[in-house]
Amino acid sequence: MTAATRFRSEPTVFYYDNDRKVYRPGNHNNRYFREEIPLRQAIRASDNIYAVHTIMQVGPEAVIDMARRLGVTSPLGAVPSLALGTFPVSPFEMASAYAVFAGGGVRTEPVAVLRIEDRRGNVLYEAAPRREQIISPALAYVVTDLLTSVFDRGGTAHRIRHMLHRPVAGKSGTTASDAWFVGYTPDLVAAVWVGHDRGRPVTSTEAHRAAPIFAAFLESALEGLPPRPFPMPEGVVRVNLDPRTGMLAAPDCPEKTLETFLAGTEPVEPCPLHGGLVSEEIRGEKDHREPSSWWSRLRRWWGG
């Protein structure tokens, strides 16, 4: 699965358990794009159909394995609906899991007490949490870059963009009885859950409260820290794609979308609709592409 992977956003029937069972998910308010969409667009709009296509392709067992590596310990079932959050997970676990992406792929064991000192300042106890590289820094960055899209126009968190004054990645989530927003910067991860302990349905107004709570808390908590970008590690490349085909943009493509990939997973076939030739400028090395992307992102972060 890469940012160029495309699935059709429309009502879809999924068969599983050797075609003995059927799953019919739907998008929120029955809104569909009715065309093939890429991963970034699916994340931005929280497209359920794309999410289920994804788990069907990679396998729910692989998803559970990754969740365990990220620190999720709650019971999870290997079924297609796992993609849409049908198994309860605590806010503590969600914040811990997202911290891996914020930390460049390193999982740090969560602790409640960092240090205990006596009245003279002598350290009586200091936590030494275990740290483990769970995923590569490059993969963590690519996921983070995709998760910044929810704040773009048309994204599920676009309405809180004016409340944020620093680079942020995150994801919203909504069910009939609860609403989530889990997000992070390079300095802080926070998980917000709004709902009822006994499962009473939330109203549409209540469902929209999680993201503003997240934004208000984040900016208050980081008030004394300057904004920091997510650092791009080695092993990440950006290439221009044709948004209609998801293939490398040719010089004559009327539209180009700059997309992020793990090095070696980026598309290599040129767009056949507009000449099919790819210039070296488009397929240049990372340091030839990064300045323009960085500047455009900086302008977006600061509301330009």
C-alpha positions in Angstrom: 0.0 0.0 0.0 1.4 3.4 -1.0 0.0 6.9 -1.5 -0.6 5.9 -5.2 -2.8 2.9 -4.3 -6.3 3.6 -5.5 -9.7 2.1 -4.7 -13.2 3.0 -5.9 -15.3 5.0 -3.3 -18.8 3.6 -3.7 -21.2 1.2 -1.9 -19.3 -2.1 -1.9 -20.0 -5.7 -0.7 -17.0 -7.5 0.8 -16.9 -11.3 1.1 -14.7 -13.0 3.7 -14.2 -16.2 5.6 -13.8 -18.1 2.4 -16.8 -16.2 0.9 -19.1 -17.5 3.6 -19.7 -14.1 5.2 -20.7 -10.8 3.8 -19.8 -7.3 5.0 -21.6 -4.1 3.7 -19.9 -1.0 5.2 -21.0 2.5 4.3 -19.5 6.0 4.4 -20.7 8.6 6.8 -24.0 10.1 5.6 -23.7 7.9 2.5 -21.2 10.2 0.9 -19.1 8.7 -1.8 -16.7 10.0 -4.5 -18.0 7.5 -7.0 -14.6 7.1 -8.5 -11.1 5.8 -7.7 -9.4 7.8 -5.0 -5.8 7.6 -3.7 -4.8 7.0 -0.1 -4.3 10.6 0.9 -7.7 11.5 -0.3 -9.2 8.6 1.6 -7.5 9.6 4.8 -8.4 13.2 4.4 -12.1 12.4 3.9 -12.1 9.3 6.2 -13.5 7.1 3.5 -14.7 3.8 5.1 -14.8 1.9 1.8 -11.1 2.6 1.1 -10.3 1.5 4.7 -12.0 -1.9 4.2 -10.4 -2.4 0.8 -7.1 -1.8 2.5 -7.6 -4.4 5.3 -9.0 -6.9 2.8 -5.8 -6.5 0.7 -3.2 -6.6 3.5 -5.1 -9.0 5.7 -6.6 -8.3 9.2 -4.0 -10.5 10.8 -1.3 -8.2 9.6 -3.2 -5.2 10.9 -3.5 -6.8 14.3 0.2 -7.7 14.3 1.1 -4.1 13.6 -1.3 -2.9 16.3 0.4 -5.1 18.9 3.8 -3.8 17.9 2.5 -0.3 18.4 1.3 -1.1 21.9 -2.4 -1.9 21.5 -3.3 -4.7 23.9 -7.1 -4.7 23.7 -8.8 -7.7 22.1 -9.0 -7.4 18.3 -10.8 -9.7 15.9 -9.5 -10.6 12.5 -12.6 -9.4 10.5 -13.0 -6.7 7.9 -14.9 -4.3 10.3 -11.7 -4.0 12.3 -10.7 -1.3 9.8 -13.6 0.8 11.0 -12.9 0.5 14.8 -15.5 -2.1 15.8 -13.3 -3.3 18.7 -12.9 -0.9 21.7 -9.4 0.5 22.3 -8.7 2.9 25.2 -7.5 6.5 24.6 -4.3 5.6 26.5 -3.6 2.8 24.0 -4.4 5.1 21.0 -2.0 7.9 22.3 0.7 5.3 22.9 0.4 3.9 19.4 0.4 7.3 17.7 3.4 8.2 19.7 5.4 5.7 17.6 4.8 7.8 14.5 5.5 11.0 16.3 8.8 9.5 17.6 10.2 8.5 14.3 9.2 4.9 14.6 10.4 4.4 18.2 8.0 3.0 20.8 8.7 4.3 24.3 7.1 2.4 27.1 4.5 4.8 28.7 5.1 5.8 32.3 3.0 7.8 34.7 5.8 9.1 37.0 9.0 10.5 35.5 10.9 11.4 38.6 10.6 11.6 42.4 12.8 14.1 44.3 13.0 14.8 48.1 12.7 18.3 49.4 16.5 18.9 48.9 16.3 18.0 45.2 17.8 14.5 45.6 16.4 12.1 43.0 14.8 9.2 44.8 13.4 7.6 41.6 13.7 8.2 37.9 11.9 6.3 35.3 13.9 4.4 32.6 11.3 3.4 30.0 12.2 0.9 27.4 12.6 2.2 23.9 12.4 0.0 20.8 12.5 0.8 17.1 9.2 -0.6 15.9 9.1 0.8 12.3 11.6 2.6 10.2 11.9 6.4 10.6 11.0 6.7 6.9 7.8 4.7 7.3 6.8 6.8 10.3 7.4 10.0 8.3 5.3 8.8 5.3 2.4 7.9 7.6 2.7 11.3 9.4 2.8 13.2 6.1 -0.4 11.4 5.1 -2.1 12.2 8.4 -1.4 16.0 8.0 -4.0 15.9 5.2 -7.0 15.8 7.5 -6.5 19.6 8.1 -6.5 20.4 4.4 -9.6 21.8 2.7 -12.2 19.0 2.5 -10.6 17.1 5.4 -12.4 15.9 8.5 -10.5 18.3 10.7 -10.3 21.3 8.4 -12.7 23.3 10.6 -10.0 23.4 13.4 -7.1 24.4 11.2 -7.4 28.0 12.3 -6.9 26.9 15.9 -3.5 25.3 15.2 -0.3 27.2 14.7 2.2 24.5 14.2 2.6 21.3 12.0 0.2 18.7 13.3 -0.8 15.2 12.1 -3.9 13.3 13.3 -7.0 11.3 12.5 -10.7 11.7 13.5 -13.0 8.8 14.1 -16.8 8.7 14.6 -19.2 5.9 15.5 -22.8 6.0 16.6 -21.8 6.3 20.2 -18.5 8.1 20.3 -16.1 10.5 18.6 -12.4 10.6 18.5 -9.5 12.8 17.6 -5.9 11.5 18.0 -3.1 13.8 16.9 0.5 14.8 17.4 3.4 17.1 16.8 7.1 16.3 17.2 6.7 17.3 20.9 3.3 15.9 22.0 0.7 13.3 21.4 -2.9 13.5 22.6 -6.0 11.3 22.3 -9.5 12.8 22.8 -12.6 10.7 23.2 -16.1 12.1 23.5 -18.9 9.6 24.2 -21.0 7.8 26.8 -19.7 4.9 29.0 -22.9 3.0 28.5 -22.9 3.4 24.7 -25.7 5.9 24.3 -25.7 7.5 20.8 -24.0 10.9 20.5 -25.6 13.7 18.7 -24.1 15.3 15.7 -23.1 18.3 17.8 -21.4 16.1 20.4 -19.6 14.1 17.6 -17.9 17.3 16.4 -16.4 18.2 19.9 -13.4 15.9 19.9 -11.3 17.8 17.4 -11.7 21.3 18.9 -10.9 19.9 22.3 -7.7 18.4 20.9 -6.7 21.7 19.2 -7.3 23.8 22.3 -5.4 21.5 24.5 -2.5 21.1 22.1 -1.9 24.8 21.6 -2.3 25.5 25.3 0.1 22.7 26.3 2.8 23.8 23.7 2.3 27.5 24.2 5.9 28.0 25.3 7.4 25.9 22.5 8.1 27.2 18.9 6.5 25.3 16.0 8.7 22.5 14.7 8.3 20.6 11.4 8.4 16.8 11.3 12.0 16.0 10.2 12.3 14.1 6.9 14.6 11.1 7.4 16.6 9.3 4.8 14.7 6.8 2.7 11.8 9.2 1.7 11.3 10.6 -1.7 8.7 12.9 -3.2 7.5 12.7 -6.8 4.9 14.5 -8.9 1.9 12.4 -9.8 -0.9 13.0 -12.3 -4.0 13.0 -10.0 -6.2 11.4 -12.6 -4.1 8.3 -13.0 -1.9 8.1 -9.9 1.1 7.7 -12.2 4.3 9.8 -12.7 3.3 13.2 -14.0 4.5 13.9 -17.5 5.6 17.4 -18.5 2.3 18.0 -20.3 0.1 16.9 -17.4 -2.2 19.9 -16.6 -2.2 19.0 -12.9 0.5 17.7 -10.7 0.3 16.4 -7.1 3.5 16.1 -5.0 3.3 12.9 -3.1 5.5 11.2 -0.5 6.8 7.6 -0.7 9.3 5.2 0.9 12.2 5.2 -1.5 11.7 2.4 -4.0 7.9 2.3 -3.7 7.2 5.4 -5.8 5.5 4.9 -9.2 7.8 4.4 -12.1 5.4 4.3 -15.0 4.7 7.7 -16.6 1.1 9.0 -17.1 -0.1 7.8 -20.5 -2.8 10.5 -20.9 -0.4 13.5 -21.5 2.5 12.3 -23.5 4.0 9.6 -21.3 7.4 11.2 -20.9 8.9 12.1 -17.6 11.5 14.8 -17.2 14.5 14.6 -14.9 13.1 17.7 -13.1 10.0 15.7 -12.1 11.9 12.6 -11.1 14.9 14.5 -9.5 16.5 13.4 -6.2 14.9 14.3 -2.9 17.0 17.4 -2.3 15.9 18.8 -5.7 12.3 18.5 -4.7 12.3 19.2 -1.0 12.7 23.0 -1.0 9.6 23.8 -3.0 7.5 21.3 -1.0 8.9 22.6 2.3 8.1 26.2 1.4 4.5 25.4 0.3 4.0 23.4 3.6 5.4 26.3 5.7 3.0 28.7 4.0 0.1 26.3 4.6 1.1 25.8 8.3 1.1 29.6 8.9 -2.2 30.1 7.0 -0.6 31.6 3.9 
